[in-house]
Amino acid sequence: MKKTIVSICIASAMCTMMSCRSTEGALPLSSINGEWNIVEVNGSDVLTGENGTLPFIAFDTEKGQISGNSGCNRMMGKFDINANPGSLDLKGIASTRMMCPDMVTERNVLNALAQVKLYRQAGKNKMYLCNEAKRPVVVLEKREAGADLLKLNGKWNIKEVNGEAIPSGMEKQPFLSFDIKKGTIHGNAGCNLMNGGFETHAEQAKSISFPGVATTMMACPDMETESKILKAMNEVKSFDFLSDNEVALYDANGTPVLSLTK
């Protein structure tokens, strides 16, 4: 019985080892476009973090840019969009430098991504990222658009702008309120009311931007904070949950420009 189990395990391992060798798996680069959850690293399942989400990676195959979250920190980088189909080099990924209670997942994710040389289809809505020896080191699963966006619904206080805490004792607490069903936002930048809409991209589950936000025209003793908030709103390109009650809004470079709390 033990011999049979061992034989099955070896056969299974061999199938996995061969999965990146098939030339049929050399899909066009566009096939990896969008956002993917990182569900497995070096044969081990990845556990969800404190906020109930998985590490993820997003590919922009038109610009050759990478973004995502490795388990604690945001990551960003570039790749060659002119490489041969099936080839992918992810060396040089940079990340922010926050410390979290569990950094093991993050280290494993970043170490595995640094080894990636190939991508291959692993089934419906799944992808293998493989090393130079053509062994899968990361398994990706396509993210479902919409679920994270729905969690934004409701009112959020603006806690920080560009890493600086909102001054205490302001006449009006800056806030941002989302109506996901209507696709609108409402809020206060510290003095004036804000109203407008937001835009997202179907293939990027955590993309968001705020084109054409309108404000009232009142003057207040302190307009500096408001100016910073409105400038940051114009720069927002994506969001990510840091916990169930905290979300960060990022610019195109993956730098947090606004921090929101319930």
C-alpha positions in Angstrom: 0.0 0.0 0.0 2.8 2.4 0.9 4.6 1.7 -2.4 1.4 2.5 -4.3 1.0 5.8 -2.5 4.6 6.7 -3.1 4.3 5.9 -6.8 1.2 8.1 -7.1 3.0 11.0 -5.4 5.9 10.6 -7.7 3.7 10.5 -10.8 1.8 13.6 -9.6 5.1 15.5 -9.0 6.3 14.5 -12.4 3.1 15.9 -14.0 3.7 19.2 -12.2 7.3 19.3 -13.2 6.3 18.8 -16.8 3.6 21.4 -16.8 5.8 24.2 -17.9 7.6 22.2 -20.6 4.7 21.9 -23.0 5.0 24.2 -26.0 1.2 24.2 -26.2 1.2 26.3 -23.0 3.1 29.2 -24.7 0.2 31.6 -24.7 0.4 35.3 -25.9 1.4 37.8 -23.3 -2.1 39.3 -23.3 -3.3 36.1 -21.6 -1.7 37.1 -18.3 -3.2 40.7 -18.4 -5.1 41.7 -15.3 -5.1 40.8 -11.7 -4.3 37.3 -10.2 -4.4 35.9 -6.7 -1.3 34.1 -5.7 -2.7 30.8 -4.4 0.4 28.5 -4.3 4.1 29.1 -3.8 6.6 26.2 -4.3 3.9 23.6 -3.9 2.4 25.0 -0.7 -1.0 26.7 -0.5 -0.9 30.4 0.4 -3.1 31.4 3.4 -5.2 34.5 3.5 -3.9 37.5 5.5 -5.5 39.3 8.5 -7.9 41.1 6.2 -9.0 37.9 4.6 -7.4 38.5 1.2 -4.6 36.7 -0.7 -1.4 38.2 -2.1 -2.0 39.2 -5.7 -0.1 40.4 -8.8 -1.4 42.5 -11.6 0.1 42.6 -15.1 -0.4 45.5 -17.5 0.7 43.9 -20.7 0.4 47.1 -22.7 2.8 49.1 -20.5 4.9 46.2 -19.2 4.1 47.1 -15.6 3.6 45.0 -12.5 1.7 45.9 -9.3 0.2 44.0 -6.4 0.6 43.0 -2.8 3.0 40.3 -1.6 1.2 39.6 1.6 2.1 42.7 3.6 3.7 45.3 1.3 2.7 46.7 -2.1 5.0 45.6 -5.0 5.7 47.2 -8.3 8.0 46.5 -11.2 8.4 46.1 -15.0 8.7 43.3 -17.5 9.6 43.0 -21.2 6.5 43.1 -23.4 8.6 42.1 -26.4 9.8 38.8 -24.9 8.9 35.6 -26.7 5.4 34.2 -25.9 5.6 32.2 -22.7 8.7 34.0 -21.4 8.5 36.3 -18.4 11.3 37.7 -16.2 10.2 39.3 -12.9 13.6 40.2 -11.4 13.8 43.6 -9.9 10.4 43.8 -8.2 10.4 46.6 -5.7 8.1 46.9 -2.7 7.1 49.2 0.2 8.7 48.5 3.6 5.9 48.1 6.2 6.3 45.4 8.9 3.5 43.0 9.5 3.1 40.3 12.2 3.7 37.5 9.6 6.3 38.2 7.0 6.9 34.5 6.1 4.3 34.6 3.2 5.8 37.8 1.9 9.3 36.5 1.8 8.2 33.2 0.1 6.2 35.1 -2.5 9.0 37.6 -3.4 11.7 34.9 -3.5 9.5 32.8 -5.8 8.7 35.7 -8.1 12.4 36.5 -8.5 12.9 33.0 -10.0 10.2 33.4 -12.7 11.2 32.9 -16.3 8.1 31.4 -17.9 4.3 31.4 -17.7 2.0 28.6 -18.8 -1.7 28.0 -18.5 -2.7 25.7 -15.6 -6.3 25.3 -16.4 -9.4 27.5 -16.6 -8.6 30.9 -15.0 -5.3 29.6 -13.6 -1.6 30.2 -14.6 1.7 28.7 -13.7 4.8 30.9 -13.2 7.9 28.8 -13.7 11.6 29.0 -13.0 14.5 28.5 -15.3 14.3 24.7 -14.8 10.6 24.9 -16.1 9.3 24.0 -12.6 6.2 25.9 -11.4 7.1 28.1 -8.4 3.9 30.2 -8.3 0.3 29.3 -9.1 -2.0 32.2 -10.0 -5.8 32.3 -10.1 -7.8 35.0 -11.9 -9.3 37.5 -9.4 -13.1 38.1 -9.5 -13.8 41.7 -10.3 -16.4 43.5 -8.1 -16.1 41.7 -4.7 -13.4 44.1 -3.3 -15.1 47.1 -4.8 -18.3 46.3 -2.9 -16.4 46.4 0.3 -15.7 50.1 -0.3 -19.4 51.0 -0.1 -20.2 53.5 2.6 -18.5 56.3 4.5 -14.8 56.4 5.3 -12.9 59.0 7.2 -9.7 60.3 5.6 -7.0 59.5 8.1 -3.8 60.4 6.2 -2.8 62.2 3.0 0.7 61.4 1.5 1.7 59.7 4.8 0.8 62.7 7.0 -1.9 62.4 9.6 -5.0 64.7 9.1 -4.6 67.5 11.8 -6.8 67.1 14.8 -9.4 69.7 15.7 -10.3 70.6 12.1 -13.6 72.3 11.7 -14.8 69.6 9.4 -13.6 66.0 9.4 -12.5 65.0 5.9 -14.3 61.9 4.6 -15.1 60.0 1.5 -18.4 58.1 0.9 -18.9 55.6 -1.9 -22.2 54.5 -3.4 -21.0 51.5 -5.4 -24.4 50.8 -7.0 -24.6 54.3 -8.4 -20.9 54.7 -9.1 -20.7 58.0 -7.2 -18.7 59.5 -4.4 -19.5 62.2 -1.9 -17.3 63.7 0.8 -15.6 66.6 2.5 -12.0 67.7 1.8 -11.8 69.6 5.1 -13.7 72.7 4.1 -15.6 72.1 0.9 -18.0 69.3 -0.1 -16.8 66.9 -2.9 -19.1 65.2 -5.4 -18.4 63.0 -8.4 -18.0 59.6 -9.8 -15.3 56.9 -10.0 -13.9 54.7 -12.7 -12.6 51.1 -12.6 -11.2 48.6 -15.1 -12.9 45.2 -15.5 -9.5 43.3 -15.7 -8.0 45.1 -12.7 -10.2 44.3 -9.6 -8.6 47.0 -7.4 -8.3 49.8 -10.0 -10.1 53.1 -9.2 -9.8 56.7 -10.2 -11.8 59.9 -9.6 -12.0 62.0 -12.8 -13.9 65.2 -12.6 -14.5 65.6 -8.9 -16.4 68.8 -8.2 -16.3 70.9 -5.0 -18.1 73.8 -3.4 -16.2 77.1 -3.2 -16.2 78.1 0.4 -13.0 79.6 2.0 -11.8 78.3 5.4 -9.0 79.4 7.8 -7.0 76.2 6.9 -7.1 75.3 3.2 -3.7 73.5 3.1 -5.1 70.1 4.1 -7.9 70.4 1.6 -5.5 71.2 -1.2 -3.4 68.1 -0.4 -6.5 65.9 -0.3 -7.8 67.2 -3.7 -4.4 66.8 -5.3 -4.2 63.2 -3.9 -7.7 62.4 -5.2 -6.5 63.3 -8.8 -3.6 60.9 -8.5 -5.4 57.8 -7.3 -5.2 54.8 -9.6 -5.9 51.8 -7.2 -6.9 50.7 -3.8 -6.2 47.9 -1.3 -7.6 46.9 2.1 -5.1 46.9 4.9 -7.8 45.5 7.3 -11.6 45.3 7.3 -11.7 48.9 8.6 -8.8 50.5 6.7 -8.1 51.0 3.0 -5.3 52.7 1.2 -5.6 54.6 -2.1 -2.5 54.5 -4.4 -1.1 56.5 -7.2 0.2 55.0 -10.5 3.6 54.2 -8.9 2.0 52.2 -6.1 2.6 54.9 -3.5 -0.1 55.4 -0.9 -1.6 58.9 -1.2 -4.7 58.6 1.0 -5.5 56.3 4.0 -9.2 55.8 4.9 -10.7 54.3 8.0 -14.3 53.3 8.8 
